[in-house]
Structures are given as C-alpha cells and as structure tokens.
Amino acid sequence: MLNREDPVPLYQQAAAEIRRRIESGLIKPGHAVPSEQEIEYEFEVSRITAAKALRLLREEGLVYLVQGRGTFVGPEDVPRVSKTDSPYERIAAEIVERIKAGELRPRFPIPSERTLRQQYGVAKGTVRRAVALLREQGWVFTVEKRGSYVAQPENWPET
C-alpha cells in the first residue's frame, strides 16, 4: 500500500492512509486508530516510522493519545469508545457473518487476498492476519498456492 519509490516519506504515507480512514468514517470519532505495532505490521515499516505517523496525526489535531490506552480519533473531549477491534479482526468478523449466513459455503473459497484488500482498503498484512485468525478459530483452512476455504461446520468454533 505504501510506495517505497515515492519521495514522500513512509511515515507521511502511513499517516495519509489513516487520515483517509478517519475522513471516510471507517474509523469514527472516539474510536482507536491502529497502534504503533499494528501500523508497523500492516504497512511493513519500522516502529519509529509508525510512531512518526501517529505523531503527525496528533500534531494535525486528528487524534489524541491516552497513555496506556491508545490513540483515539478526535479532540480529547470526544467520548472515548473502548478500544475496538483492529481492522483485521473486523474483516475476520465480517467473513464469519458471511459464513454463518450461508453466503460463503463449506469447502468453497473465501474471497481472495486481492479482493479483500480492495474491498476493505487495507494492506496485504492486514488481510493475512484476518485469514490467520479465521484459520486459528477453525472457520477456514488454507491450501498452499490455492487459497483459503470455508471449513466444514463441525470444525467451526461454538459461538
């Protein structure tokens, strides 16, 4: 998602993507933005780059830091919503709902990595973490070089 050939520094590119998510309403006022660690993983950047991206957003007044709790959208007087699921957890939860609704059927593929990246506007790492979470929970299984498929219902976690 970040262009390493672009003369714009990576921290500014990462901040621009998070800013886009805020301005589009994907991350709402009072909700947490990705942590330094999540930015580092999603955008494949160093922790220093992630910290600089969050600092830039704070300097712009888009977010504020609560020590030990995270960075939240809006001015400090906006009521804080407890840390919500990260983007990969939201993607995984939506796929689970599609499986439960019968939209995605056992032994059939889930949407490809490319499709999920485009649909959610996230980086490759975020989609991979979502699929890994689904696999850990027993909702999907992955066949190397083929993709991920909905598991049989007997393998699904009890909810």
N, C-alpha and C positions, 0 to 999 in steps of 0.2 A: 504494500500500500504506500510506503514511503519511497520516494525516488532518490536513490543514493547518488545519482549523477546530477541532480538538481543543485544549483548553487545555494538554494535556501537551506539553512542548517536543519538537521534532522529534528532537533527539539522544536523548531518552529513548525515543521510539517506535522509532527505529532500533535502539537497544540492546536493546529488548524483543524485536524480531524476531530479532536474532542470538542472544539468550538462548534464545528458543524453539527455534531450530535446534540449539543446543547441548544443551538439555534433552531434545529429541526424539531425539537421536542422529544427526541429519543431519550435524552437524559433531562428530567424535569427539575424545576427549582426545588431545593431541599433534598434532592437525591445525591448520592455519592457518585463522583466521577471515578474512573479507573484509578487504582492505586499505582504508586511508582512501580511495584513489582508487576502488576497487570500490564502497564504500559511497556515495561521492559520486555515482557514475554510476547505481547500482541504485536508490537512494532519491531521486535528484534533489535532493540537498542540497549545501550548501557544504562545502568541505574542513574548515572549522572545526567544523561540526556533526558531520561524520564522526569527527574527532579526539576530540570530546567524548563521542561514543557509545563509542568504544573505551576512552577513559579511565575512563568509568563502569563498563564491564565489568571493567577491571583493578582498580578500587577494590573491586568486589564479589568479587574473587578468582576469577572465572570464567576469565580469560585472563591471559597474561603476555606481555610484549614482549621480543623478542630483536632488539637493534639491528641494522639492516641485513638482517634475515631475515624479520621479520613478527611478527604477534601470534598466539599459539597457545592452544588450549584446555587448561585445567587448571593445576595448580600447576607451578612451574618444574622440579620433579623428575620430571615425567611425560616419558618419552622422546618427543622431538620427531620427527614424521614430516615428511620434506621437504615443502616447500610443494606441496600437492596442487592439482589442477585447481580453477579457480574454479567457482562454480555454473553459469555459462553454458557453460563447457567440458564439465562433466559432463552437462548437458542435451543438448548437441550430440552428445557421445559416445554417449549412450543412443539418440538418434534414429538415428545411424549404424548402431548394432547392430540396430535395428528394420528399417532399410532392407536391411542385409545378410541378415537372417533372412527377408526377403520379406514381413514384416508390413506394411511401407509400400512400395508398388509404384511403379515409374516412371510419371510423368505423373498420379499421384494426389496429392491434397493431404496435407501433413503436418498434425498436429493444430494447431488454431487457437491464436493467441496467448492467448486467454482460457483454453482448455483446458490449455495448458502452464503458465500462471500458477497455475491451481488445482491441477494435478497436482503441481507442484514447490513450491508455496507461495512463489513469488518475485515480484519486481516486473516490470512491463512492460519496463523497460530490460534486465533480465537475459535475458528471452526474446528480445528483439530482438537482443541481442548473440549469443545462441546461433544464431539463424537467420542472422544476418550471417556468422558463422563457417562455417556449413554452406554458405552461398552462395559464400563465398570459396574453400572447398575443392572445390566442384563437386558437392556432394551434392544440392543443391536449387536451384531457380530461383524467382523471385518475379514474379508478375503483379500489377501495381499494382491496388489495390482488389479483388483477387480472393483473394490468399493466396499461400502458398509450396507448391511441388510438388516431388516427388522427380524428380531429373534422370534422363536416360537413362543406363544403365550405362556407356556409352562416355565419359561426362563425369565419372564418379567418379574420385577420385584412386586411384593404385595404392597398395595397402597391403601 
